[in-house]
Amino acid sequence: MTTGPAHWELLQRGRAVDNQVYVATASPARDDQASYVAWGHSTIVSPWGEVLAKAGTEETVVCSDIDLKKLTEIRQQIPIFSQKRSDLYAVEAKKP
């Protein structure tokens, strides 16, 4: 209940925009009698950072249509993948 009101939606919207993907987050429903009281508010966010659907604090199912055409349009408007500077750094997988 401390970070939920301040950060829950903000973090989801940020990850959606940063990664140019649809983000769906699930939270437990709020139980004021539990040892940990969850914020709730399961949410679906578009790659543009728009909240498409959001639950309240109660147990519920959240759903939304996902438009893959819109995803392509957004990725063209914010071309983060083409702006990589592979001349400055490389990402390599570590071998175990």
C-alpha positions as CSV (number, residue, x, y, z in Angstrom):
1,M,0.0,0.0,0.0
2,T,3.1,2.3,0.2
3,T,4.5,1.9,-3.3
4,G,1.3,0.8,-5.2
5,P,-0.5,4.2,-5.3
6,A,2.7,6.0,-6.2
7,H,4.5,3.6,-8.6
8,W,2.4,0.7,-9.8
9,E,0.8,2.3,-12.9
10,L,3.9,4.5,-13.6
11,L,6.2,1.5,-13.7
12,Q,3.9,-0.4,-16.1
13,R,3.6,2.5,-18.4
14,G,7.3,3.1,-18.4
15,R,8.1,-0.5,-19.2
16,A,5.6,-0.5,-22.1
17,V,7.1,2.6,-23.6
18,D,10.8,1.6,-23.0
19,N,10.3,-1.8,-24.6
20,Q,7.6,-0.9,-27.1
21,V,5.4,-3.8,-26.0
22,Y,2.0,-4.4,-24.5
23,V,2.3,-4.9,-20.8
24,A,-0.1,-6.9,-18.7
25,T,0.4,-7.0,-14.9
26,A,-1.4,-9.1,-12.4
27,S,-1.8,-8.1,-8.8
28,P,-3.5,-10.0,-6.0
29,A,-6.9,-8.6,-5.0
30,R,-6.7,-6.5,-1.8
31,D,-7.3,-8.3,1.4
32,D,-7.1,-5.9,4.3
33,Q,-6.9,-8.8,6.8
34,A,-3.8,-10.4,5.2
35,S,-0.2,-9.9,6.4
36,Y,0.6,-8.2,3.1
37,V,-2.0,-5.9,1.8
38,A,-1.7,-5.7,-2.0
39,W,-2.5,-2.6,-4.0
40,G,-4.5,-4.5,-6.6
41,H,-5.2,-2.7,-9.9
42,S,-4.1,-5.4,-12.4
43,T,-3.5,-3.4,-15.6
44,I,-3.0,-3.7,-19.4
45,V,-0.9,-0.9,-21.0
46,S,-0.2,-0.2,-24.7
47,P,3.3,0.3,-26.1
48,W,2.4,4.1,-26.2
49,G,1.9,4.0,-22.5
50,E,-2.0,4.2,-22.6
51,V,-3.8,2.3,-19.9
52,L,-6.2,0.0,-21.9
53,A,-7.8,-1.8,-19.0
54,K,-7.5,-1.7,-15.2
55,A,-9.1,-3.5,-12.3
56,G,-9.9,-2.1,-9.0
57,T,-8.9,-3.6,-5.7
58,E,-11.4,-6.5,-5.9
59,E,-10.8,-9.9,-7.5
60,T,-11.7,-9.6,-11.2
61,V,-10.6,-10.5,-14.8
62,V,-9.0,-7.8,-16.9
63,C,-8.9,-8.1,-20.7
64,S,-8.2,-5.9,-23.7
65,D,-7.8,-6.3,-27.4
66,I,-4.2,-6.0,-28.7
67,D,-3.6,-4.3,-32.0
68,L,-0.4,-5.6,-33.6
69,K,-0.8,-3.1,-36.5
70,K,-0.7,-0.3,-33.9
71,L,2.4,-1.9,-32.4
72,T,4.2,-1.6,-35.7
73,E,3.1,2.1,-36.1
74,I,4.4,2.9,-32.6
75,R,7.7,1.2,-33.3
76,Q,8.1,3.4,-36.4
77,Q,7.3,6.6,-34.5
78,I,9.8,5.8,-31.7
79,P,12.6,4.0,-33.5
80,I,14.6,2.8,-30.5
81,F,15.9,-0.4,-32.2
82,S,17.4,1.6,-35.1
83,Q,19.1,4.0,-32.7
84,K,21.3,1.4,-31.1
85,R,24.9,2.3,-30.9
86,S,26.6,-1.0,-31.6
87,D,29.8,0.9,-32.4
88,L,30.0,1.9,-28.7
89,Y,28.9,-1.3,-27.0
90,A,28.0,-4.9,-27.6
91,V,25.6,-7.2,-25.7
92,E,27.0,-10.7,-25.3
93,A,25.6,-13.7,-23.6
94,K,27.6,-15.2,-20.8
95,K,28.5,-18.8,-21.0
96,P,27.9,-20.7,-17.8
